[in-house]
């Protein structure tokens, strides 16, 4: 199983998709599925998929990290190649991705307060912080 720590280091980002996807939900008597937040990030040509696990509605956390087949599920929102620095927080299992040109945080994904009674899934995508979008001030 892949861990957030496996993605730490300098990478090349060139695509991000953010939205909702269908997730099996046996408690949903209507369809058996529920919409969950999903962040797909392409780093060094590999598409990593981060899905929220809604748990019981009050608590949520990051589900497992998986890899998508780029031929079947290509990234729709491609970006010019951007050199990024990926770090995992010490206090929470959250992956932070920084634009190396300006040092700004552009993506964070993981579980906040993972050891508490009310953990929450974190999925933040801040394209305005990309140096390509004018986020040059540090």
N, C-alpha and C positions, 0 to 999 in steps of 0.2 A: 504494500500500500504506500502511495506517495505521501510525503509530509511536506508542510510548508518550508521547512528547513532545507529540503532538497532543491528549492528554487533560489536560495540565497546566493548572492554574488553579482557580478556584472553580466548583464544580458542585453540583447537587442530586441526592443519592443517595436512591433510594426502592425498591431491590430488589437482592437478591443471591441467586444459586443457586450451590451448590458441590457437585461430585460427579464422577463418571466418565462418559465418553461413549465411543462406539465410534469408532475411528480406523483408517483403512486401514493394514494391515500386511502387505505381500507376503511377509514371512518367516514369517508364521503359516500353516502348512500346513493347519490345521484349519478356520479360518473366514475367513482373509484379513483379520481385524480384531484390534485389541487395545483394551483399555480404557485410556483416558488421563484424567488429571485435567483438569477443566474448571471455570473460574470465569466466571460470567455476572454482569455488573454493569450496573444501569440507572442511567445518569447523564443528567439533564435529558431524560428520556423516551426515550433511545436505549439499546438493549441491546448492550453490548460483550461479545464472547466471547473469552476467553483460554484457549487449549488448550496443554497440554504436548506437546512433541515428544519421545518417549522415546529417540530416536536409537538407541543400541546397547545400552541396558540399564544401562550404567555411567554414561553421560552423558545429561543431558536439558537441554532449554532451552525457553523460551517460543516457541511457534510464532507464526504471524502473528495479528494482532488483527483480528477480523472483527465485523460487525454483524449481529444477528439481526432477523428480521421479528417484531415484537411480536404480530401477529395470528396467525401460525403457531406461534410459540414464545414464549408469554408467560412472564414471570418468575413462578415459583410462590411464592417467599418475598418478599412485598412488605413494605415498611417504611414507617413514617411519614416524610414528607419530611425529610431531614437535610442541612443545608448542610455541604459538605465542601471541603477544600483538597487538590487533587491535585498532587503534586510528583514529579519524576523525579530519582533519585539521580545525583550526579556521577560516582561511582566505579563503578557498575554500572547496566545498563539495567533498573532496577526502579522501577515506579510505586508510590508510597506515597500512600494516601488517608487523610487525617486528619479527624476530627470537629472542625468549627470551634468548637463549643460548649465542648469541653474540651481540645482540642489532642491527643487521643490517636490513635495509629495504629490504624485499623480494618481496612485492607486493604493488602497488598503483593503485587505480582505482577510477574514478570519473570524474568531470568536472572542468577544469582549466579555470579561468576567466569567471565563469558562469554568472556574472552580466555585462559582457562587450558585445560589438557588435560582437566580434569574439571569442566565447567560443570554447574550444577544449576538446574532450574526452581524458582522460588519462587512459591507460591500460599498466602498466609496470610489467613484471614478471622477476625477477632477481634470478634464481635458484643458481647462483654462490655465492650468499650471504647466502645461507643456511649453518648452521654450519656442516651439514652432507656432504656438498660438499667442505669442506675445507675453508669456509668463516669464519675462527675463529678469525682473527685479527680484533680488534675493532678500 
